[in-house]
Amino acid sequence: MGHGTVRAVAGPRRTGVVLTLAALLVGCAYSPTEPGLFGRPPRPTATARAPQLVGPTPVAVRDTDADLPVVGEALWTSGDGQDVTFRIAVHAVRRVEGGTVLDWSLTPVAAPGLATGAALVRPVDLGLTGPAGESGSLGLLDTDQGRLYRPLRTRARTDACLCTSLARAGEGLRIGATVLHQVAFPTLPAGLRSVDVDIATVPVFNNVPVTPAGAVPVVTTPVSLAAPPEEQEPLGVTQMLDPAPNQQQFLISLDAVAASPTLTSVQWTIRSITAGPGLDEQPRAPITEADPPPQDTNPAAASGPQLRVSGAGGAPLRALRVTDRRTGRSGWQCLCTDLRGWAPALQLAQHEVQVVTVFAALPRGATSVDVAFPGTPVFTRIHTSAAPDAAFRAAGPEPAPVRTWPRGEAPTGWLPQEWPTPVPRAGDLRAALVTVDEVVTAG
């Protein structure tokens, strides 16, 4: 399981700039304070990308719903050439009869040439399905007990989760219009009051409250899910990389280090400078660890970085690993982006993939870290940001009516006005396949 997004570098002007930088960067390392070197590319012009998204005349949409709780949100840009920016939000983790449901949503907030209300006539690849099927892209983490709760799977098709269709979630969307989705999980322990929520394409959502059956979080402050995305500069950029000699060149940027009391997420970007084989089934360091644990079952994961508290000694932190009982294989998988689904995207020049690597919590009081990728200069004294605490985003719980899906008929999603949304029938939840994995620390 993991997180990631691939996007093409937009437009001829951007390409020329990056290739010029590539020539200058060979053999050089840059400071984390180097301004503007690896910033987000400008929006493409009408001729910069083909085919362009088109749609009907824009219509008014309601981008804020006063009755919809939002306990966490993150931005993600599609990597299928359409360059659609989404806001992915978490609304609740609810106990229900027979299990637990995660309520989350998608809101397209920007796309080249499209105004608010315009339809995306082509489906968007959301990066939420991959080698593990629909059941592998989301999870609930109980770090105190070292458990990862995976989505319930249907017995008719064990690679599909009991959820609104993740494969079809990118269809029928409009700029500024929110669509609510849901994934079912096993029944959580009675005393578990909060979990960390993992959605494959964005960093982990911290400390999401678990509400009792028949209740939802209380709204504290209405959120505009359709608000325009904000631009962010990276914290630093590596020298030019050539993991497979004489085949292809890459750059890596360090984007963010978000620390919570339970986990630390490092967000970073891999950019192809020249064309080549991309990320095949076995990418090399520094994208992956130079010396992965022998228990690793997936060598194609974004396990490259290691962390050390600035000024501290001892061994660095390595990416967390989790077991994977869905496959029946023994061993561990990195709690980070699975690169296998993104391999073709980096075969072309000027494409990029944004990935996340998850580590254990930093020691109390730590405010900066050194980030090391194998064989590259170390990023030193990188200031950490505090991961948003979902418990401060909503209060509650408050009673709410409980409706259920029709038997054997998973919905495709709901409008915000339909909150609180229906949940699977108790019988379907109890009949589903349960997987609970363990979080381990690679030594």
HELIX and SHEET records of a PDB file:
HELIX    1   1 GLY A   11  LEU A   25  1                                  15    
HELIX    2   2 GLU A  134  GLY A  136  5                                   3    
HELIX    3   3 LEU A  339  LEU A  346  5                                   8    
HELIX    4   4 ALA A  390  PHE A  392  5                                   3    
HELIX    5   5 PRO A  416  GLU A  418  5                                   3    
HELIX    6   6 ALA A  426  ALA A  431  1                                   6    
SHEET    1   A 5 GLY A   4  ALA A   8  0                                        
SHEET    2   A 5 HIS A 351  ALA A 360 -1                                        
SHEET    3   A 5 LEU A 263  SER A 272 -1                                        
SHEET    4   A 5 PHE A 250  ALA A 259 -1                                        
SHEET    5   A 5 GLY A 236  VAL A 237 -1                                        
SHEET    1   B 5 GLY A   4  ALA A   8  0                                        
SHEET    2   B 5 HIS A 351  ALA A 360 -1                                        
SHEET    3   B 5 LEU A 263  SER A 272 -1                                        
SHEET    4   B 5 PHE A 250  ALA A 259 -1                                        
SHEET    5   B 5 SER A 385  ALA A 386  1                                        
SHEET    1   C 4 GLY A  72  THR A  77  0                                        
SHEET    2   C 4 THR A  85  VAL A  96 -1                                        
SHEET    3   C 4 GLY A  99  ALA A 110 -1                                        
SHEET    4   C 4 VAL A 179  PHE A 185 -1                                        
SHEET    1   D 9 GLY A  72  THR A  77  0                                        
SHEET    2   D 9 THR A  85  VAL A  96 -1                                        
SHEET    3   D 9 PHE A 205  THR A 211  1                                        
SHEET    4   D 9 SER A 194  ILE A 199 -1                                        
SHEET    5   D 9 LEU A 138  ASP A 142 -1                                        
SHEET    6   D 9 ARG A 147  TYR A 149 -1                                        
SHEET    7   D 9 VAL A 436  THR A 441 -1                                        
SHEET    8   D 9 LEU A 320  THR A 323 -1                                        
SHEET    9   D 9 TRP A 332  CYS A 334 -1                                        
SHEET    1   E 2 ALA A 215  VAL A 219  0                                        
SHEET    2   E 2 ALA A 394  PRO A 399 -1                                        
SHEET    1   F 3 GLN A 306  VAL A 309  0                                        
SHEET    2   F 3 SER A 368  ALA A 372 -1                                        
SHEET    3   F 3 PHE A 379  HIS A 383 -1                                        
END                                                                             
